[in-house]
Amino acid sequence: MFTAKENRYEKMIYRRCGKSGLKLPAVSLGFWQNFGHKGCFANMENMVHTAFDLGITHFDLANNYGNPYNGSAEENFGRILDGMRHYRDEMCISTKAGYDMWPGPYGDKNGSRKYLTASLDQSLKRMKLDYVDIFYHHVFDPNTPLEETALALDNAVKQGKALYVGISNYNKAQTEEIMSIFKDLHTPFVVNQPSYAMLNRWIEDDGLDKFAAESGFGLAVFSPLYQGFLTNKYLKGVPEDSRVGKGQTWIGNQLDDKMVARLNKLNDIAAERGQSLSQMALSWVLKNEAVTTVLIGASRPEQITENAACIEKLDFTESELARIEAVLRSDS
Ligand SMILES: NC(=O)c1ccc[n+]([C@@H]2O[C@H](COP(=O)([O-])OP(=O)(O)OC[C@H]3O[C@@H](n4cnc5c(N)ncnc54)[C@H](OP(=O)(O)O)[C@@H]3O)[C@@H](O)[C@H]2O)c1
């Protein structure tokens, strides 16, 4: 039986999710990769225990996380939880549905009430939970009326299967539209989950971050390390045991000489700040006040320990920000 370290909450900071009552740790753990049946279970368990001992109380899942993608991460998380269910009330667990999941017209990429309702039931069974804290629609579906998707999420709350609802990969306009429906329904909508990193700033261009801050919902941002680029991993080439080395990402072709040079310059700035590159990249994302939490991925416990320490230095000087900006905007 896992026993968490007593002082774990002193090691993390907690930020309010928008204007809701829910607080999330500044750093959260995501289960997209490395938690499937092809991985080593002891390593997964160790990662969850390490995270929880660092005060990382938020675990982000989805029906399609893990390899194979049909529920394997949720199943493994359920097994890990078996050794720590007595901490359930100290955890915030989220899951999602929206991407392709099972054969036929009811489990493909969509936002129907039929799919979301069945999928949440399956997720609860796999994790052996009565409820999740946050249930997300994973990706905007232009073919399903937003009222239907909103009602399906709202219904999950009314049935006691989710406490809050979220949306993911919705831009500002799509968020505005579904929010007006949530408002009418009094749905506890608290969070949007977009991608955001030093190398991926679409939410700033779209205005989603400003809109979140003004409207009072939180942002749980994914791939804040740009799937591992913004770490010390690729500074001198591509290691075999990396996401790019294993061909587990579609952005591997962006890792050209110019990108590696840029990463090395960012690494120099991080070193001057007394941080690793991954820590600086996470601190940089967290300086955006609209961001509630960064959802990090990991392949080993040491990465989680290193990344969680980003909260020790969240402030940037004007000069550091200007130098970072110059590197990000440079073409060489
Ligand atoms: N809503 C959505 O559509 C969506 C989409 C994607 C992700 N997400 C969520 O966001 C979470 C994180 O996504 P992500 O895994 O792409 O995030 P990320 O934090 O940008 O990348 C994580 C990867 O970076 C590497 N890494 C992390 N820390 C490191 C360190 N200190 N030193 C060296 N390498 C390090 C590891 O890769 P190696 O395997 O190479 O070691 C790790 O798997 C997911 O698990 C999921 O919960 C949501």
PDBQT file of the ligand as one rigid body, heavy atoms in Angstrom, charges set to zero:
ROOT
HETATM    1  N1  LIG A 401      -6.087  17.459 -25.116  1.00  0.00    +0.000 N 
HETATM    2  C1  LIG A 401      -5.277  17.019 -26.040  1.00  0.00    +0.000 C 
HETATM    3  O1  LIG A 401      -5.609  16.936 -27.232  1.00  0.00    +0.000 OA
HETATM    4  C2  LIG A 401      -3.879  16.601 -25.637  1.00  0.00    +0.000 A 
HETATM    5  C3  LIG A 401      -2.930  16.304 -26.629  1.00  0.00    +0.000 A 
HETATM    6  C4  LIG A 401      -1.646  15.947 -26.197  1.00  0.00    +0.000 A 
HETATM    7  C5  LIG A 401      -1.361  15.884 -24.844  1.00  0.00    +0.000 A 
HETATM    8  N2  LIG A 401      -2.334  16.156 -23.915  1.00  0.00    +0.000 N 
HETATM    9  C6  LIG A 401      -2.068  16.070 -22.447  1.00  0.00    +0.000 C 
HETATM   10  O2  LIG A 401      -0.846  16.703 -22.131  1.00  0.00    +0.000 OA
HETATM   11  C7  LIG A 401       0.039  15.766 -21.537  1.00  0.00    +0.000 C 
HETATM   12  C8  LIG A 401       1.454  16.088 -21.862  1.00  0.00    +0.000 C 
HETATM   13  O3  LIG A 401       1.696  16.041 -23.265  1.00  0.00    +0.000 OA
HETATM   14  P1  LIG A 401       3.155  15.750 -23.785  1.00  0.00    +0.000 P 
HETATM   15  O4  LIG A 401       3.577  14.421 -23.278  1.00  0.00    +0.000 OA
HETATM   16  O5  LIG A 401       3.212  16.016 -25.240  1.00  0.00    +0.000 OA
HETATM   17  O6  LIG A 401       3.943  16.903 -22.972  1.00  0.00    +0.000 OA
HETATM   18  P2  LIG A 401       5.407  17.482 -22.902  1.00  0.00    +0.000 P 
HETATM   19  O7  LIG A 401       5.609  17.723 -21.446  1.00  0.00    +0.000 OA
HETATM   20  O8  LIG A 401       5.547  18.609 -23.842  1.00  0.00    +0.000 OA
HETATM   21  O9  LIG A 401       6.391  16.306 -23.388  1.00  0.00    +0.000 OA
HETATM   22  C9  LIG A 401       6.651  15.218 -22.566  1.00  0.00    +0.000 C 
HETATM   23  C10 LIG A 401       7.873  14.450 -23.048  1.00  0.00    +0.000 C 
HETATM   24  O10 LIG A 401       9.042  15.270 -22.941  1.00  0.00    +0.000 OA
HETATM   25  C11 LIG A 401      10.123  14.489 -22.468  1.00  0.00    +0.000 C 
HETATM   26  N3  LIG A 401      10.531  15.056 -21.171  1.00  0.00    +0.000 N 
HETATM   27  C12 LIG A 401       9.740  15.533 -20.179  1.00  0.00    +0.000 A 
HETATM   28  N4  LIG A 401      10.477  16.010 -19.176  1.00  0.00    +0.000 NA
HETATM   29  C13 LIG A 401      11.769  15.839 -19.514  1.00  0.00    +0.000 A 
HETATM   30  C14 LIG A 401      12.992  16.146 -18.882  1.00  0.00    +0.000 A 
HETATM   31  N5  LIG A 401      13.019  16.750 -17.688  1.00  0.00    +0.000 N 
HETATM   32  N6  LIG A 401      14.135  15.828 -19.518  1.00  0.00    +0.000 NA
HETATM   33  C15 LIG A 401      14.132  15.232 -20.722  1.00  0.00    +0.000 A 
HETATM   34  N7  LIG A 401      12.985  14.925 -21.404  1.00  0.00    +0.000 NA
HETATM   35  C16 LIG A 401      11.813  15.222 -20.792  1.00  0.00    +0.000 A 
HETATM   36  C17 LIG A 401       9.639  13.049 -22.349  1.00  0.00    +0.000 C 
HETATM   37  O11 LIG A 401       9.848  12.443 -23.607  1.00  0.00    +0.000 OA
HETATM   38  P3  LIG A 401      10.676  11.088 -23.834  1.00  0.00    +0.000 P 
HETATM   39  O12 LIG A 401       9.648  10.063 -24.033  1.00  0.00    +0.000 OA
HETATM   40  O13 LIG A 401      11.440  11.381 -25.072  1.00  0.00    +0.000 OA
HETATM   41  O14 LIG A 401      11.533  10.858 -22.613  1.00  0.00    +0.000 OA
HETATM   42  C18 LIG A 401       8.153  13.261 -22.150  1.00  0.00    +0.000 C 
HETATM   43  O15 LIG A 401       7.398  12.143 -22.504  1.00  0.00    +0.000 OA
HETATM   44  C19 LIG A 401      -0.454  14.426 -22.069  1.00  0.00    +0.000 C 
HETATM   45  O16 LIG A 401      -0.016  13.327 -21.303  1.00  0.00    +0.000 OA
HETATM   46  C20 LIG A 401      -1.933  14.628 -21.990  1.00  0.00    +0.000 C 
HETATM   47  O17 LIG A 401      -2.387  14.506 -20.662  1.00  0.00    +0.000 OA
HETATM   48  C21 LIG A 401      -3.578  16.523 -24.298  1.00  0.00    +0.000 A 
ENDROOT
TORSDOF 0
